[in-house]
Amino acid sequence: MPLALLALAISAFAIGTTEFVTTGLLQDVASDLNVTIPQAGYLTSGYAMGVVVSAPILTILLSRFNRKHTLLFLILLFIIGSVVSALAANFQQLLVGRVLSAFCHGAFFGIGAVVATTVAAPNKKASAMALMFTGLTLANVIGVPLGTYFGQHFGWRAAFWVIAALGGVGFIGLLALVPKQVTERSNILNEIAVFRRPQVWLALLVTAIGFSGLLASFAYISPMMTEIAGFAPETLAWILSIYGIGLVVGNLVAARFADKALAPTILTLLALLVLTLLLFTYTIHIKPLALINVFLLGAIGFGTIPPLQMYVMEKATGAPALASAANISAFNLGAAGGVWLGGAAIEAGYGLVSPNWIGAITTGAGLLVAIYAVRQKRNLVLGTGC
């Protein structure tokens, strides 16, 4: 494994920890800041929307700079946002800190994905990205559970101080291990022009809608597992670890299949995610089955990331960094939409289990779009052949 991938994984670990740490502390934050659970869920959707807005804009603005220097700047921005979150005295200040950290996220993974593919062999590009995203998945095995533990025992602000420290480790790793990588000079207008291709927009739409179901459910995993499944709040840390282990397994396994058959892998994973979310509405009432479903939710849901990322970059040849960042925006747009729809279902009185079937519906819609996109590609190939 190139050392550059290790540095990217370390930074991804820090970013992944802050992205999802509020899911394990949802009730603590809501109680301390006097907001409802759905309102506290906006800390996840607000973060996601920060990524949506900032990813393509920062990628364009930073596209002409040395990629190593850009990554260092972005992780520094992440550290500042974490400190603001830790010092927040009210919900609004905490949301500002979350959004500030989010500004790092999209551009970092968009540019980092390009760096990962450039240091990998041509037939290992999806696997290289998966190794970088392994830091994100390990965050859910180790970082998020530890953040939940610190938050429950020392106050939720302690979790953000730990995250700021993790960001410092990521900064050192990037500084020491990532080589200087000069960005290829290209016309920004030419890069933006790739978005004239319908297949690029279809790929982004598949990401946004297909991924939304995962966060519709996962954003409310804490109250679901404690108030519906009946687990004690102290067990949330290891429940999140089970989810995180699923992320690691799904991320690596899916990438191997994606390297061999990209489109079939995407269709299969989206179909399995719909099934997993539907099952969760029933298994949540049986503790052992609920834990198995949590594992499957992580494995299948996050298994979609490397193939969907590779799919968009494949459709947007000529502007890989911008397309990659746009797809990160699409992931987070879907996440924000899923969190909002899940919270809306709860507030409408459908119960804490309702985000699961809401997620199944939205991911099912993403699957239909993916089937359409694949058929369009086949029609184009057949038309060319004639």
N, C-alpha and C positions, 0 to 999 in steps of 0.2 A: 504494500500500500504506500503510495507516495506520501511524504510527510505533509504536503500541502492539504491532502484530504483529511489528515488527522487534525490539522489546525482548523479547518472548516467545520469538522464534526464537533470540536470543542466549543466553538462559537455557537453552532447550532444548538448545542446542549443548553447553553445559557439562554438563548432566545426562546427555545421550546419550553423551558421551565417557566418563564414569565408569561408565555402565551396562555398556558392552561392552569397555572397555579390557583387562579381565582375559583376554578370549578370545585376544588376541594375545600375552599374557605368561604363558599357562597353564603352559608348561614351565619358564619362569624362576622363577615363584612356587613351583611344586611342588618344584623342585630346591633353592631357597634355604631354604624352610621345612620341608623333609623330609616332604612329603606326596605322595600319588599324584596322577596326572593327574585321575582321577575325583573325588578329594577336593578338588583345586584347583577343579574345576568347580562345587563348592558355593559358591564366591564369587559365581558368577552366579546360582545358584538361591537362595542366601541373600539376595542383594540383592532378587531377585524376590519372595520371601516377605515381606520387609520392606515392600515396596510393597503386597502383598496385604492385610496386616494394617492398615497405617497409613492407606491411602488413604481408605476410608469414614469411619474414626474421626476423623481430623484434619479432613476436610471438614465433618463434622457439628459438631465443636467450634469450627471457625473460620468457620462459615457466616454468622454475624451481624456479622463484622468487615468493614471496608472491604477490597475485593478487592486493591487495590494493597498495602496494609500486610500482608495475608496472604501475598502472593507474595514480598514482601521478607523476611518472617520465614522462609519456607520455603527460600529460596535461601541465607540465612544458616546455616540448619541443615545444608544441603548442604555448605557450605564447611567447617563444623566436622567433619563426617564425613570429608571428604577429607583434612583435616589429621590426624585420628586414624589413617586408613589409611596415610598417609605415614610416621607415627611408629611404626607397629606393629612389635613385636619378634618376634611369633610369629603363627601362623595364626589363633588365636582372636581376638587383638586386631585383626587385619586384617578378620576377618569382622564384628566389632563396628563398625568404621569403615564397612564396606560397608552394613550394615543401617541405621546412623545416616543415611548419605547417602540410602538408599532411602526413609526416612521423608518426605523432601521430595518424592520423585518423583510418587507417585500423586495427592496433593492438589494439587500444582503443576499437573500436566497436566489434572486434572479442573476446577480453577477457571480455569486458563488457557484451556481450550477454551471455557468460557462467555464469558470476556472476548473471545476471538477472534470468536465468533459475534455478540456484541452490537455490535461495531464494523464488522461486514461487512453488505453488502446482503443482503436476505432470500434471494435466489437464489444466494448465494455462500458460504453457511455452511460447506459441506464444503471449499470451496477455501480459506476463511480458516483453518480448522483445519489444512489441509494446509500452509499457509504457516508456521504455528507449528511443526508437526511437521517442516518442512524443516530447522529447526535441529537436530532429532534426527537426521535423515538426513545432513545435512552433517557431523555429528559422526563419522559412519562413513566419510565421504570424507576428512576432514582430521584431526579430533580423535583418533579411535582409531588410525589409522596413525601419527600423530605421537607419541601416547602409547606405542605399541609401539616406535617408534624410540628415544625417550628411555629407555624401560625396558630395551631391549636394550643400549644404549650407556652408560647412567649408572646402571643399577639400577632395578628396578621401582618403588621408592619415589619416584624422580624423576618418574615419570608422575603420581603422585597430587599432588605439589607443583604441577605444571603445571595439573592439573585444579582445584586449589584457587584458583589464580590466575584461571582461566577463570570460576570461580564469582564471583570479585570483579568481573570485567568484567560479568557478568550482573546482579549487584546494582546496579551503577552504571547500566546500561541501564534496568532497571526503575524505579529511582528517578527517572531523568531523563525517560523517555518514556511511561510508563504513567500515564494520568490517574486521579485518584481515582474509584473506581466504587463507589457505595454499594450494598450488597447489599439486594435486595428482602426486606422482612420477611415471613417465612412461618413457619408452625408446623412444627417439626421432625418431629412425629408425622405431619403431613400429607405431608411429603416422604418419610418412611419408608414411608408407606402405598402408594406407587407400586409397591413390591416385592410387593404382593399380586397384581399382574397377571402371569399366566402368561407373557405375551409378553415381559415384561422379563427373566424368568429364562431363557427360551429364548434371547433375544438374548445374555445374558451367557454362557450355555453354549456358544453358537456361537463367541464370542470365545475363551473359555478353551481349548476343545478344538481349534478350527480353527487357532489361532495357535501351539499347542504344538509342532507339527512343525518350525517354523522354528528354534526355539531348541534342539530336540533335535539338530539338525545343526550349527547355527552355533556352539554352545558349544564344539564340539570341532574347529572348522575348522583350528586351528593344527596339532595333531598329524596330522590327516587330510592336509593339504596338504604337510607336510614328510616324514612317515613313509610315507605311501601314495602320494601323487602324485609325491613326489621333489623338491619345491622346496627350495631352501636357506632356512634360517631367516631370513637377511637379506632375503629377498624378501617376507616376510609383510606388511610395511607396505604395499607397493603392491598386494598381493593383497587386503588389507582395503580399499584405496581402490577397487578394482574393485567389490567388494561394496557399498561406500558410494555409488558412482555409481549403481548399480542401485537403491538405496534412494531416492535423489533422484528419479530418473526415474519409478519405480513409484509413489511417493507422490503426485506431481503429476498424472500421467496418470490414475491410478485415481480421484483426487478429481474430475476433470472428468467421468468416466463416472458416478460416484456422484451428482453433482448432477442428472444426467438420469435415471438408472435405478438406484436404490439396491440393491434386492434382486438383480437379475440380475448386477450388478457383483460382489457378495459371492460368489454361487454360482460365477461364472466364475473368480474369483481363487483360491478354495479348491480348485477342481478343478485349476487350473494348478499350484498349489503341490504337490499330491499328485504330479502328473506330474513336476515338477522334482526332487522328493526321490527318487523312484524312479530317475530317470535318473542322479542323482548317484552312485548306488551303482556305476554302470558307467563314467561319464565321469571319475570320480576317477582312473582309471588312465591317462588320456590327457591330457597337460598342457594343450593348447589347449582341448579340450572341457571340462576341469575349470574353467578360468578363465571360459568362457562360462557354465557352470552356476553358478559363484559369483555372477556378475552377475545371472542370472535369479533365483537364490535371494533376493537382496536386493530386486530389483525387484518380484517377485510377493509375497514374504513381507510386506514392509513396505507394499506397496500395499493390503493389507487393513486397515490401521489407520484411515485417515479414514472409509471406508464403515462399518466395524464400530462406530466411535465414534458416527457419525451415526445409525446404526440403533438403538443403545441409547437415545440421547437422544430419538429420535423416539418410542420406545415408552414413555418415562418422562416425558412432558410433565407439568410442574408441579414437577419436582425435577431440573432439568438438571445442576446442579453435582454433586449426590450420585450421580446415575446415571452421569455422566461419570467420576467418581472410582471408582465401583464397576466400571466397565468397564476402567479402568486396572488395577484389582485383578485382574480376569478375565484380561487380557493377561498379567500377571505370574504369576498362578497357573498359566496354561498354560505360560509360560516355565519356571517352576520344575519343573513336572511333566515337561516335555520334556527339560530338562537331566538330571533324575534318571533318567528312563527310558533316555536315551541312555547315561549313565554306567553304569547297571545292566547294559545290554547289553554294554558293553565289559568290565566286571568279570566278567561271566558267561562271557567267552571268545569272544564272537561277532566281535570285531575292531573296529578303529577306524572301519570303514565302516558298521557296524550302526546307528549313530544315524540314518542317512538313511532306512532302511526303517522304523525305529521311528517316525520323524517322519511318513512317508507314511501309516502306519496311523492315527496319532492325528488328523492333519489330515483324513484320509478320514472318520473318525468325526464330526468337526466338520462336514464337508460334508453328511453324512446328517442331522444335527440341523438344519442351515440349511434343507435342502429341506423337512423336516417343518415348521419354523417358518413358512416362506413359504406352504406349503399351508394351514396353520392360519389364517393371515391371510386368505387367499382364501376359505376356508370361512366365516369370520366375516362378510366383506363380502357374500358370497352370501346368508348367512342373514339379514343386515339388510335386504337388498334384497327378500327374500320377505315 
